[in-house]
Amino acid sequence: MATILCIESSADYCSVCIADGETIIASAKSEQTYAHSKYLAVLIKDCIKQSGMSIQLMDAVALSAGPGSYTSLRVGASLAKGICYSIAKPLITIPSLHIIAYPFLSALESTQLLIPTIDARRDEAYITVLDSDMKQIEALQAHIFIANSFNHLADNGHKLIICGNAADKAGRLIQDHSGVKFIQSEPTAKDMVSLSQEYFASESFADVAYFQPEYLKSPNITTPKKSLIP
């Protein structure tokens, strides 16, 4: 088993953990939303201190690959790539929606499908549809929730679990709740541990030089209301 530094930076809160195989030996999470540029490097430093290990002893760095917050993903990617370059170790990149889905897979029934979500503002979320084998039933997409969202899946006899930080929003906008369970949740670095070990064992590594997070949509850049020049 490998010793892996896991970094989750796709959603509201950022988090970090170090795992030796399946055993988590250090973990830390921000208490403030969307403050990744302020906290993420500090959390990594705290985890290294907690573990009593040198960063050079890590076998790999695992990172949430997106989609998610544009700025947050960039901060995470920059730190992860910088560490990989400095210690000459591989980079593992895990789709953020798979990280959100992972805690619910073991309890998934054969007739159920899992729809992990990441809030994308207004009535929209980044989603995919997965079965119990983490097989993608529907492609990654930006989905606008409407009254009859996912009726086509229910009509085919599937029960649904909608999880992630847009689950509550989905529950407010989707009209028919029969056969649908809504679970508001946040991804954490701890949810990356088993997946990162699987990636490491299969040598599924990203190209450190060319990896870019999956943004899915362009950043929402607005014009300041006040002039910066007096």
Backbone torsions as a table, in degrees:
resi	resn	phi	psi	omega
1	MET	NA	153.9	-175.0
2	ALA	-103.4	155.7	171.2
3	THR	-98.0	116.6	-170.5
4	ILE	-127.2	133.4	171.6
5	LEU	-87.9	117.3	-178.5
6	CYS	-104.8	132.0	-178.1
7	ILE	-125.8	119.6	177.4
8	GLU	-111.8	118.1	-175.2
9	SER	-137.4	23.2	-173.1
10	SER	-92.8	-21.4	-171.7
11	ALA	-116.8	-156.8	-171.1
12	ASP	-61.2	-45.9	-177.9
13	TYR	-110.3	142.7	175.3
14	CYS	-97.2	152.4	-179.4
15	SER	-150.3	159.5	-176.3
16	VAL	-142.3	145.5	168.8
17	CYS	-149.6	160.3	172.5
18	ILE	-119.6	128.3	-179.3
19	ALA	-124.3	135.1	171.9
20	ASP	-102.6	100.1	-168.9
21	GLY	66.3	-127.0	179.0
22	GLU	-92.1	-1.5	-176.9
23	THR	-93.3	121.0	178.0
24	ILE	-82.7	121.1	-177.5
25	ILE	-106.2	-9.9	175.6
26	ALA	-162.1	144.8	177.7
27	SER	-154.8	153.5	178.5
28	ALA	-158.0	148.9	-178.1
29	LYS	-143.2	143.4	177.6
30	SER	-71.2	152.0	177.3
31	GLU	-104.5	2.3	-178.3
32	GLN	-123.2	138.7	-179.1
33	THR	-78.4	147.4	174.8
34	TYR	47.2	45.3	176.6
35	ALA	-123.6	36.8	-174.5
36	HIS	-61.3	-39.8	-178.7
37	SER	-65.7	-25.3	179.9
38	LYS	-84.8	-38.6	-168.1
39	TYR	-106.9	-27.7	-166.4
40	LEU	-61.8	-46.2	178.9
41	ALA	-62.8	-36.7	178.5
42	VAL	-65.5	-41.4	179.0
43	LEU	-63.4	-40.3	177.6
44	ILE	-61.9	-44.9	178.7
45	LYS	-61.5	-42.9	179.7
46	ASP	-61.8	-41.4	-179.9
47	CYS	-66.9	-40.8	176.8
48	ILE	-60.2	-42.2	179.2
49	LYS	-65.6	-44.9	178.7
50	GLN	-57.9	-42.7	-174.2
51	SER	-71.7	-23.9	-175.5
52	GLY	71.7	15.7	-178.2
53	MET	-109.7	153.9	172.0
54	SER	-79.2	146.6	177.7
55	ILE	-59.7	-28.1	-179.8
56	GLN	-66.6	-16.9	-179.0
57	LEU	-86.2	-5.5	176.4
58	MET	-67.3	139.5	177.0
59	ASP	-85.1	-23.3	-179.4
60	ALA	-167.3	166.5	172.4
61	VAL	-119.3	129.5	177.6
62	ALA	-109.4	139.8	-174.0
63	LEU	-136.1	141.5	171.0
64	SER	-69.9	128.8	-168.3
65	ALA	-95.5	-0.5	-176.4
66	GLY	95.6	170.4	7.8
67	PRO	-75.8	179.5	-179.1
68	GLY	158.1	-159.1	178.7
69	SER	-64.1	127.3	-175.5
70	TYR	-57.1	-52.8	-177.5
71	THR	-65.1	-43.0	-178.4
72	SER	-61.3	-43.1	178.8
73	LEU	-63.8	-39.0	179.9
74	ARG	-65.3	-40.9	178.5
75	VAL	-62.2	-47.8	179.7
76	GLY	-60.9	-44.7	-178.8
77	ALA	-64.3	-41.3	-179.5
78	SER	-62.6	-44.3	-179.6
79	LEU	-67.4	-45.9	-178.3
80	ALA	-62.2	-44.7	-179.3
81	LYS	-66.7	-38.5	178.4
82	GLY	-62.2	-41.6	178.5
83	ILE	-65.7	-44.8	-180.0
84	CYS	-59.7	-41.6	177.5
85	TYR	-63.0	-42.6	-173.4
86	SER	-71.4	-30.6	-178.5
87	ILE	-108.7	1.7	178.0
88	ALA	55.6	48.9	178.9
89	LYS	-123.6	157.8	-174.8
90	PRO	-72.9	157.3	177.2
91	LEU	-107.6	128.1	175.5
92	ILE	-107.9	128.4	179.6
93	THR	-119.7	125.4	-174.7
94	ILE	-117.4	128.3	177.9
95	PRO	-53.3	132.0	-175.8
96	SER	-60.0	-36.0	-179.4
97	LEU	-69.8	-27.7	174.5
98	HIS	-69.5	-36.4	177.0
99	ILE	-63.9	-41.7	178.4
100	ILE	-65.1	-38.2	-176.3
101	ALA	-73.7	-31.5	-167.0
102	TYR	-54.5	-44.2	-177.7
103	PRO	-62.6	-17.4	-175.6
104	PHE	-101.1	-6.8	-173.0
105	LEU	-66.6	-40.8	-173.5
106	SER	-64.6	-26.8	-179.0
107	ALA	-97.7	5.3	-175.7
108	LEU	-74.1	128.6	178.3
109	GLU	-81.6	163.1	-175.2
110	SER	-62.7	-28.1	-178.8
111	THR	-90.8	-1.6	-176.2
112	GLN	-97.4	149.5	170.2
113	LEU	-121.7	153.4	-177.6
114	LEU	-111.1	130.1	177.7
115	ILE	-119.9	92.6	175.3
116	PRO	-74.9	146.2	-175.7
117	THR	-133.6	150.3	168.6
118	ILE	-130.7	125.6	-176.8
119	ASP	-58.6	132.4	179.2
120	ALA	-124.3	26.8	176.9
121	ARG	76.6	158.6	-176.7
122	ARG	50.4	-130.5	-177.7
123	ASP	-98.2	18.4	-170.4
124	GLU	-111.7	153.4	174.6
125	ALA	-149.8	154.3	169.4
126	TYR	-84.0	130.3	-176.5
127	ILE	-141.5	166.0	162.2
128	THR	-148.1	172.7	178.0
129	VAL	-124.0	125.2	-174.5
130	LEU	-125.8	150.1	171.2
131	ASP	-98.4	-174.0	-173.8
132	SER	-69.1	-14.1	176.6
133	ASP	-96.8	12.5	-176.5
134	MET	63.1	21.7	175.0
135	LYS	-78.8	133.6	-177.1
136	GLN	-79.5	116.2	180.0
137	ILE	-87.0	-36.2	174.4
138	GLU	-132.4	146.6	-173.5
139	ALA	-67.6	156.2	171.5
140	LEU	-55.3	134.0	-176.0
141	GLN	-158.0	160.2	168.1
142	ALA	-92.8	115.0	-172.5
143	HIS	-113.5	131.6	173.8
144	ILE	-94.8	118.5	-178.8
145	PHE	-69.7	131.6	175.1
146	ILE	-131.8	176.9	-174.1
147	ALA	-57.2	-37.6	-175.7
148	ASN	-108.6	25.2	175.4
149	SER	-54.6	133.4	174.9
150	PHE	69.1	13.2	175.6
151	ASN	-60.8	-32.3	-179.4
152	HIS	-64.3	-29.5	177.1
153	LEU	-75.9	-42.2	178.4
154	ALA	-64.8	-36.9	179.8
155	ASP	-64.9	-22.5	177.9
156	ASN	-91.5	12.3	174.3
157	GLY	89.5	10.7	-178.7
158	HIS	-91.4	138.1	166.2
159	LYS	-93.1	151.0	-171.8
160	LEU	-123.5	142.9	166.8
161	ILE	-116.6	116.1	177.3
162	ILE	-103.2	117.0	-175.6
163	CYS	-125.7	177.4	-178.9
164	GLY	101.5	-177.9	-172.9
165	ASN	-84.5	6.4	172.5
166	ALA	-113.7	11.1	-177.9
167	ALA	-65.6	-42.2	178.8
168	ASP	-63.4	-40.3	178.1
169	LYS	-63.2	-42.4	177.6
170	ALA	-60.3	-40.5	179.7
171	GLY	-63.8	-31.1	178.6
172	ARG	-76.2	-30.3	-171.9
173	LEU	-98.2	-27.6	178.7
174	ILE	-82.7	128.8	-172.6
175	GLN	-79.9	-43.7	-175.4
176	ASP	-94.7	111.2	-178.3
177	HIS	-97.0	1.2	-178.1
178	SER	-66.5	127.3	-179.9
179	GLY	75.1	12.2	-179.6
180	VAL	-123.8	131.6	175.6
181	LYS	-114.2	130.4	-179.2
182	PHE	-108.3	123.5	-179.1
183	ILE	-128.3	105.2	177.2
184	GLN	-70.8	125.0	-176.8
185	SER	-150.9	164.1	177.2
186	GLU	-122.5	140.8	173.9
187	PRO	-72.9	145.2	175.2
188	THR	-133.4	162.0	178.6
189	ALA	-61.3	-30.0	179.4
190	LYS	-62.2	-30.6	179.7
191	ASP	-73.6	-7.8	-178.6
192	MET	-91.3	-12.2	-167.6
193	VAL	-59.3	-56.7	-177.1
194	SER	-63.5	-42.2	180.0
195	LEU	-62.9	-41.2	-179.2
196	SER	-65.4	-35.1	176.8
197	GLN	-66.1	-39.7	177.2
198	GLU	-63.2	-45.3	178.7
199	TYR	-61.2	-42.8	-178.4
200	PHE	-64.1	-44.4	-178.3
201	ALA	-61.6	-34.8	-179.9
202	SER	-91.7	3.2	-179.0
203	GLU	56.1	40.6	177.4
204	SER	-88.7	82.5	-174.8
205	PHE	-107.1	149.9	176.6
206	ALA	-89.7	159.6	174.4
207	ASP	-80.4	111.9	-174.8
208	VAL	-59.2	-38.1	-176.2
209	ALA	-69.7	-37.7	-170.0
210	TYR	-110.2	-4.6	-179.3
211	PHE	-62.8	134.4	171.2
212	GLN	-131.0	139.8	178.2
213	PRO	-61.2	157.7	175.3
214	GLU	-83.4	98.0	-178.3
215	TYR	-80.6	-31.3	179.9
216	LEU	70.7	-43.4	177.7
217	LYS	-129.7	156.2	176.4
218	SER	-67.9	153.7	179.0
219	PRO	-64.0	150.8	179.0
220	ASN	-89.1	90.0	-176.7
221	ILE	-99.6	125.6	-178.6
222	THR	-117.3	160.5	177.4
223	THR	-83.6	130.1	178.8
224	PRO	-56.4	141.7	178.5
225	LYS	-72.6	-29.9	179.1
226	LYS	-110.4	141.4	178.1
227	SER	-67.8	138.3	176.1
228	LEU	-80.0	-13.4	179.6
229	ILE	-108.2	120.0	-179.2
230	PRO	-60.8	NA	NA
